[in-house]
Structure formats: structure tokens, C-alpha cells
């Protein structure tokens, strides 16, 4: 990919209004986070036209799957789950990974907070729109 096309992609991400964007190809991987940690700043977060997160209450964020696939919530590097109930998370922190068409897709926290529910089990099949985690923000 030449520099002009790369810069166009970055500009599209910046101008999209999305708080999170991820692009994976055979030769390129871009993950971008932007926005505020202010819990009043959003009611839902969109990736393109997709809603990945919604507020259940004013202080509880639901993290939803944008893919159909198998979720992995066990981190082999640390030999423990990525997060569990009570875990403090930072914006952009990995909560789990969904294998979608043999491509690993990171599920990240859109805001800092505390995990209140983990609604999936390791290696469980997940559906599009399924709530995976709840975070108190």
C-alpha cells in the first residue's frame, strides 16, 4: 500500500466519528482508538454503521459481538482469562478474541471501567449482536 492510500484510510477513520476502528488485510493491520473516557460522552459506539456497545443503564456498558465466530477469553500468554468479574479495564484493553473466518478479531473495551459480567465461556460460539461483557463505566 502506498503512503497516499494509507493516509486516506487514516483520514477516513478520523473523520468517521467512530471511537474504534480496526482494519486487517493480508499485508496491513490498523487499530485506532479515539474519544473521551468521559462516561457522559456516548450512549452507543459505532464502527461504520455497526453498533458494538450500548448502555444498559447510565453506568453499565454492554459489549456486543460484531461477528459470528468462536470467542477466546483465555490469554495463553498469561495463562489466565483476559478479564473476569471485578477486573479493572482501560480503554482499548483486550477483553477477548473472536475467531471470524480464521481471522482473530480483538474485542476491546471502549472505555475504562470495571467488568460486572462475563456472559460467554471460552471457545463458545457467539452470534452477531450477542452481549459478551458488561462494564461499569
C-alpha positions in Angstrom: 0.0 0.0 0.0 1.4 3.4 -0.9 1.6 6.3 1.5 -1.3 8.2 -0.1 -3.7 5.3 0.3 -2.6 4.8 3.9 -3.1 8.4 4.7 -6.6 8.3 3.1 -7.6 5.4 5.3 -6.3 7.2 8.4 -8.3 10.3 7.4 -11.5 8.3 6.9 -11.1 6.8 10.4 -10.5 10.2 12.0 -13.5 11.8 10.1 -15.9 8.8 10.7 -16.8 9.7 14.2 -16.1 6.2 15.3 -14.4 5.6 18.7 -12.8 2.4 17.5 -11.7 1.1 14.1 -9.9 -2.0 13.0 -8.7 -3.0 9.6 -7.0 -6.2 8.8 -5.7 -7.4 5.4 -3.0 -9.8 4.3 -0.4 -7.1 4.5 -1.8 -4.5 6.8 -3.3 -4.2 10.3 -4.6 -0.9 11.7 -6.3 -0.5 15.0 -7.4 3.0 16.0 -9.0 4.3 19.2 -10.2 7.8 19.8 -12.6 9.6 22.0 -13.1 10.5 25.6 -13.2 8.4 28.7 -16.0 10.7 29.9 -18.9 8.3 30.6 -21.4 11.0 29.6 -19.9 11.3 26.1 -21.6 8.4 24.4 -24.7 6.2 24.6 -23.6 3.8 21.9 -20.4 3.4 19.9 -20.5 2.6 16.2 -18.0 1.0 13.9 -19.1 2.2 10.5 -22.9 1.6 10.7 -22.4 -1.2 13.3 -23.3 -0.7 17.0 -20.8 -2.6 19.1 -21.7 -1.2 22.5 -24.8 0.2 24.2 -25.6 1.4 27.6 -27.9 -0.8 29.6 -28.1 1.9 32.3 -26.4 5.2 32.6 -23.3 3.4 34.1 -23.4 -0.1 32.5 -21.9 -0.6 29.0 -22.8 -3.7 27.1 -20.0 -5.0 24.8 -21.6 -6.8 21.8 -20.1 -9.1 19.1 -20.0 -7.7 15.6 -19.1 -11.2 14.3 -20.3 -14.8 14.3 -17.4 -17.0 15.5 -15.7 -18.6 18.4 -14.7 -16.4 21.3 -11.5 -17.0 23.2 -11.4 -15.3 26.6 -8.3 -17.2 27.8 -5.0 -15.5 27.3 -2.3 -18.1 26.6 0.5 -15.6 27.2 -0.6 -15.0 30.8 -2.2 -18.5 31.3 -5.3 -16.7 32.6 -8.5 -15.1 31.3 -8.2 -11.7 29.7 -10.8 -10.3 32.2 -13.1 -11.6 34.9 -15.8 -10.1 37.0 -14.2 -7.3 39.1 -11.4 -6.7 36.6 -10.5 -3.0 36.1 -10.1 -2.3 32.4 -8.7 0.5 30.4 -10.0 2.0 27.2 -8.6 -0.2 24.4 -7.8 -3.2 26.6 -8.5 -6.6 25.1 -11.4 -8.4 26.6 -11.3 -11.5 24.3 -10.7 -12.5 20.8 -13.3 -13.8 18.3 -12.1 -16.1 15.5 -14.1 -15.0 12.4 -13.3 -16.9 9.2 -10.0 -17.9 10.8 -9.1 -14.3 11.4 -8.6 -13.2 15.1 -10.6 -10.1 15.9 -9.8 -8.3 19.2 -12.7 -7.4 21.4 -11.6 -4.3 23.2 -13.1 -2.1 25.9 -14.4 1.2 24.6 -14.0 2.9 28.0 -12.3 2.4 31.3 -14.3 0.7 34.0 -14.9 -2.5 35.9 -16.2 -5.7 34.4 -19.5 -6.6 36.0 -20.4 -9.6 33.9 -18.7 -12.0 31.5 -21.6 -13.6 29.5 -19.6 -16.1 27.5 -17.4 -19.1 28.1 -14.0 -19.8 26.5 -14.3 -21.4 23.0 -18.1 -20.7 22.9 -19.8 -19.9 19.6 -21.1 -16.3 19.6 -23.6 -14.7 17.4 -23.8 -11.2 15.8 -25.2 -8.7 18.3 -24.8 -11.1 21.3 -23.8 -9.3 24.5 -20.4 -10.6 25.6 -19.4 -8.4 28.5 -20.8 -5.7 30.8 -18.7 -2.9 32.1 -19.5 -0.4 34.8 -18.1 2.9 33.5 
